[in-house]
Amino acid sequence: MVSKGLRTGSGLPVAKPQRFAKTRRIYVIDFVLGAIALVVGIVAILFAPQSSSPPYPELESTRAV
């Protein structure tokens, strides 16, 4: 007993795979751009210039020892 709705030739509208092609492309582009931004951010953090001196040396002289 197979209902008529499960047959492929029943005349019911079937979602075509082509319908979501643009959405999938947008998701892929978004993923790639996000991955690039993440890598660039990590590289920028890793290779940022490291300062050994305090950021405001004039404030160091007023600090109580």
N, C-alpha and C positions, 0 to 999 in steps of 0.2 A: 504494500500500500504506500505509494508515493503520491504526495499531494501535488496538484498541478502547479503550485507556486514554486516548487523546487526544480522543475524542469527548465532547461535553458531556453527552449522554444515556447515559453508560455506567454510571451508578449509583454511581460512586465518590464518596466524600465530598469536597466542595470547600470550602475555607476561605471563609467568608462575610466580606464587607468589614465588616459590623457588628461582628465579633468583636473588632477592635482599636480600636474607637471610643473606649472609655474610656481606653486607654493613650495614644492620640493626644491626647486632651483633657488628660491629665495632663502630657504633654510640652509642650503649648502653654502651659499655665498656668505650668509651671516656667520656660519660656523667657521669658515675659512678666515674671514676678517677678524673674528673674535680670537682665533688661535694666533694670528699674526700679532694682534695687539697685546696678547698675553706674553708672547715671546719677546716682543720689543720692550715691554715693561720690565720683565725679568732681567733682560740684558742691561737695560738702563740702570736698574738698581744695583746689579752686580758690578758694573763698570763705572759707577758714579765716583767722582773724586773723593777720596777719603781725607778728612782734615784731622791732623793730630793736635792742632791748637784749639783752644776753646773758641766758640763762635764770636764771643764778645770779650776780647782781652781786657777792655777798660773796666769791665765789671769784676774781674778777678781781683783787682787791687783793693776794692772796697769790701771784699768778703772777710769776715772775721776768721782768724786762724786758731 
